[in-house]
Amino acid sequence: MSVGGFEVVSVIGLGYIGLPTAAVLANRGLEVIGVDISERAVNAINEGRAHFFEPELEALVHNAVNNKKLRAVTRPEFAQAFVIAVPTPISEAKSPDLSYVKAAGASIAPVLKSGNLVILESTSPVGTIEMLAAQLSELRPDLTFPQDAGEEADILMAYCPERIIPGRMVTELVENDRIVGGMSARSVDVASKLYKTFVRGDVVATNGRTAEMVKLTENAFRDVNIAFANELSKVCDKFGVDVWEVIELANHHPRVNILQPGPGVGGHCIAVDPWFIIDAAEGQAPLMHAARNVNDSKPGYVVEKVRSLAKPGDTIACLGLAYKANTDDLRESPAVTVVERLVETNEHKVVVVEPNVETLPPHIAGLNLTRASLEEALESAQVILLLVDHDEFKELRAEQLVSKTYYDSRGVWRHLPA
């Protein structure tokens, strides 16, 4: 079955971006070959299961696999289009690590054929799509690419950054506008047709470098604005003022829209992507740099606030580990950083409650902490630290916190129900 001129699409990387993309494409009638180096992920998908939690995703995967529209493998196979959605982390020195993108390029090179479309979705520094095209050209000298052959190239190259958030991935994949940047007009046109098979929002065309910069700009903008809220929370603490009331009242101004503070910034996008600009801008992004430093400092600030409230030997219950409410996503989570630092102080017993994560990853499970249910934590702890505004924690009543010392980093207990 041909959908929008496509029959077979391969998605390289079946994580938080790749699997929802593959599932949505497959449910639109395309044959989708998902590729991931994790045998656990591949086996789960082929059994019709998502290997992480996301609303609606499990049903989409199950339906696509049952209808034989989605299958997962560990090595790429021939397809008409290849969508690369692999991680782009930062190094210890805060510079971009493109090793996963390069590995993805190397993996698809042997199966490329004339007429193929290669799309990079991974958030990347400006110029990455050109780097990928150069790599593929070197690996496949028998094929031509846009940097050399322009509109006559055998292989089309495009960049289309994802714009979805955990908890709403499936909805936002379909409803959000998409920016499609290409290395040729034909690349943009063909890539746009693929996205229009499932995107209800606008599909907006530009060039590759602009599309890369747009994605980085979106996340840097969010980071700077969150940094203002986090810095404001420290200032309000200094003055003995409720920061959430200040923000609520300030936002009555028609041109003010302050975001909410928290224990830091997490997730693979906002906490990482501004460094791609800072690293390459050679001193031209001091505001973004300052914002990153403010947000990275907030977990340490929370730790010191809680330590000041706890007595020696107290048990501290940390509510939440995910970076975002009602998800199991631990990537770059400031809550995890807070817990790690509390354990490192070796001053208190640390109890952790995280209802959305079934098995803690080794680097957390190996810490000197206890995992407990919410009820167990409330019973055993003298100090309660709210790190993530999961629904379970927002529903606590004042009587459950009586005689407890607590610190609310999210502002959800300001008006506890009686």
N, C-alpha and C positions, 0 to 999 in steps of 0.2 A: 504493500500500500504506500503510495506517495502522498506525503503531506507537505504542502508548500514547496514541492519540487524535491523534497528529501525523502529517502526511504530508510537509510541506516545512519545513525548518529552514535558516535562513541564519546563517552564522558570519562575523562581521565582524572581520577581522584573522587572517591565516593564518601566524602566527609560531609560537613555541615552545609556546604554549598552544592557539591557535586551530586549527592544522592537526591535531594529534593528536585534539582534540575533534571536529572535522569528520569525520576519518577513522573514528573509533570510531562516531559516530552513523550514518555512511553504511553501515558494515559491520553495523549492526543493522537495516538495511532501510529507513531513512529516506532521502528525497531531500534532499541537502544542497547548498546553494549557498554556496560559500565566496567571500568578498570580500576583496580586498587591493589596495592602491594600487600594489604592485610588479608590473610586468608580467613580470619575471623569475620571481617566485614563481608567478604565475598560469599562465604558460606551462609551467613545470615540472610543476605539479600536473595540468594538463590532458593532459600527456604521461604521466601516471601515476607521477611521481617526486616525492619529498619534496625540498625545496630546502635542507634542512639534515640533518645526521646525527642519527638517534635509533634505537636498536634497535627492530625490528619495524615501525617507521613506514612505511618504503618499501613493504613488502609490503601493508600496510593501504591505503595510498593507491592503489597499483597495482590492487588488487582492487576497491576502490570505484569507481575511474574506469572500469575494464573493464566493471563491472556497471552502468554509467551511473547510479550512485547519488551520485556526487560530481562536481561541476564547479566551476571557479573563474572569477570575473569581476572586473572592476575597479569596477563600480558595482552597488549593491544592487538586487535585484529583489523582487517580492512573495513573501512566505512567511508561514507561520503563527507562527513564533517566530524571534526575532533574538537571537543570542548574541554579545555584544560582548567581544572579547578583544584589546584594543589596548594598547600600552605606556602606562605612567603613570610617566614619569621624574621626577627632581627637577631643579630649576634650580641655577645656580651658588650661589644663596643658600640652598640646601637646603630650598626650598619646593616643594610638589607642582606638577607641570605637567600639567594636565588637558586640554590642547589636543587630544590624540588622542581622548579620550572625547567631547569636544564635536564634533569633526569627524565621528566615527562617528554621533553623534546626528543631526547635520545631514544626513548621507548617507542614513540610513534614513527620515527624516521623510516624504519625498514618497511612499514606497511603503507606509506604515503603513495598515492598515484595521481596522475594528472587530473585536474578538476576538483581536487579536494579543497575543503575549507578548514583552516585551523583557527580556532578562537581561543584566546587567553582570557579567562575570567578572574584569575588570581589578582588580588590587589598588588600592584607592582610599581617600582620607581619609573619615572618617565624614561622612555627609551627601551623598555623591556621587550615589547613586541618586536622591535627592530633587532634586538639581540637574539630573540628566539628565531626570527626569520634567517638571520645570518648563520646561526647554529645549524638549522635544518638544511640550508643551502650547502654548507660544508659537508654535512653527512650524506646529502643526496645531490651530488653534482649533475646527475642525469635529469634533474627537474629544475625549472626556473621559478624564481620568486619575485615578488613585487619590487624589491629594492634594485633589481637588475632589469627585469622585463616589463615592469609597470603593469598596464592593463592586460598585457598578453601573457602574464605569468601563468605557469601550470598550477601553482598552489596559491590560494587566496589566504591572506593573513589579516585577522581582525582582533580588536580588543574590546571586550564588553564587560565592564565591572559589575559584580553583583551588587544588589541594593536591598538585601533582606536582613531581618533581625530574628534571632531565636524567639520562638513562641508564636511567630506570625510568618514563618518562612514560606509556607505553601501559598498563603493568601497574597503576600507581597511579591512573590515570584510572578504571579499572574497580573496583579493590579498595578504595580509600580511602573513608572516610565523607565525605559532603558536607554543608555547612551551607547551607541555603536561607533567605534572608531576603527578605521581601516588603513592599510598601507596602499590602497588603491580604491578608486571609486567602485570598481566591480566587487572588491572585497566587502565594502560597506553594504552594497546592494544585496549581495547574496547572504551575508550574515544577518541583515535586517529581516530578510524573508524567513530565516530560521526562527528568529525570536517572535516574529508575528504569528507563528503557529500556535503560541500559547500566551503571549503578552497582550493584555487588554489596554494597558496604558500606552502612551506614545513611545515610539521607537525613533530616537533622534540621532541623526547622522553627524559625524565629525571625523577628524583624522585621529590616528592612533595616539599620538603624543597628547593631544588635547583630552582625549578620553581618559588616559592614564592620570593626567593632572586633575581632572574633574573628580575622580574617585578620591584621590588624596586630599583634595580641597574639602570635600564633604566631611571627611572624618576629622581633619584638622580644625575645621570650623566648630564641630561638635566638641572637640577636645578643649579648645580655647574657652568656649562658653561654660563647659562643666568646670573648668579650672576657676573661672570667676566665682561660681557657686561654692566650690570647695574652699577657696580662699576667704570668701565672705563668711562661711561657717566658722572659720578660725577667728576672724575679727569679731563676730557676734559673741563667740565664747568669751573672748577677752573683755567685752563690754557687759557680759551677763544678759544678753538679749537673745530671744528665741529666733534663730535664723529662718525657720520655716514660716513664722508669722511675718517677719520682715519681707521675705520673698513674696508671700501671698498678698501682702498689702502693696508692695512696690509694683507687682504685676497688674494692679488696677490702673496703672498709668497706660494710656493707649499705645505707647511706643516702647514699652518695657516688657520683656518676656524672659525672666531669669529662670534657668533650669534648677533642678533639685540637687543639693549636695549629697554626698555619700561617703563611703570609706575609701574611695579611689575610683579609678576607671579600669574596666576590664574588657574582655572580649578580644578577638583576634584583629579587629579593625581599629577602633578608636585609640586603644592603648599602644598600637604598633605603628600604624600608617603615618602619623605625623613625622616619625623619625626618618621616613624615606625622603621627605622634603628637607628636613633639617640637615640630614647627612650630605645631600647633594647641593644645598643652597649656598654653602660656603659663607656662612655668617649673615645671610640675608633673611633669616627667619627667627629673629630673637624673641618675638612674641610667642610663636609656636613652641620654641624651646622652653621659654619660661612656663608656659602652660603645662608642658609635659612634666617639668620639674615639680610644679605645684601638685598635679594629680598623683605623681609617683610618691610624693611626700605624705599623702593623706593616710595610707595604712599605718605608717609610723606614728602619726599624730593620734590615731584612734587607739593604738596600743598604749601610748603614754597616758591617755585619758582613762583608759580602763585600769591600768596599773595604779593610777592615783586613787581609784575608787575601791580597789580590792585590798583586803588585809592579807598579810603573809599566811600562806597555807589555804586561802580560800579556793573554792572550785569556781572556775569561770565557764559558763555555758555559752558557747558561740553558736548562734542560730544562723545557719546558712553558709554554704561554701561556693555556690555558683556565682557567676559574675552578674547574673540577671535573674529577676524574679521568675519563679515557676518554670525554670528550665534546669537541665542537668549539665549545662555548659560551664566547665571550670577553666576555660582558657584565659590566661592572664588575669585571673580573678583576684581583686584586692582582698576579698574575704579570706582566700587561701593564704595570702601574704600575712595578713593580721594573725591568723591562727599559727602559722609557722613562727612568727616572731614572739608570740606569747609563749609558745612551747620552749623556744630558745632561752627565754629569760630564766626558766627553771624555778620560778617563784610560786607558781600556782598549778593546781591540777586543771587540765583543760579538757572539757567535754564538748563534743561537736554534734550538732543536729543538722542533717541534710536529707530531707525526705525524698528528693528527686534523684539521688544518685544511689544506685544499688550497691556498687562495689567501688570503693575509693581507689584511685590510682596509687601505685607503690610509693611514690614520693610523699604522699600524704598518709597513707596507711602505716608507713614505717615510722611516723612521728610518735613521740611519747604522749599520746592522747587517747581518750575514750570516746567511742561513738555510742550515742544513746538516742532513744526516742525523745520527743518533745516532753512528754510527761515525766520520764526519768530525769531529764536534764533539769526541769523546773523543781523537781523534788530534791535533787542532790546539790545543786549549785547555790552559792551565796550571791554570785554576781551574774547577771544575764546581759549578754552583748548581742544586740540585733545587728546582723551584718547584711542580710538579704531580706527583702520584703516579700517573701513567699506568702501565699494566701494563708497557710496554716499559722504563720506567726502574726499576721495582721488581725486574725480572729481571736487572739488572746484577750482575756478580760482582766480588768484591774485586780480582781480578787486572786487571780493566779500569780500575780507579781507582788502580792502583799508580803512584807518583810524582806523582799529582795532588793538589792541594789542593782540598778540596770542602766545601761547606756545604749541609746537608740541612735545608730548612725544613719538611719533612713527617715526619721521623723514620722513614723507611722503610729507611734504610741502617744502622740501629743494629747490626743483626746480619747483615751481609752474608755470604752463603754463600761458603765457601772455593773 
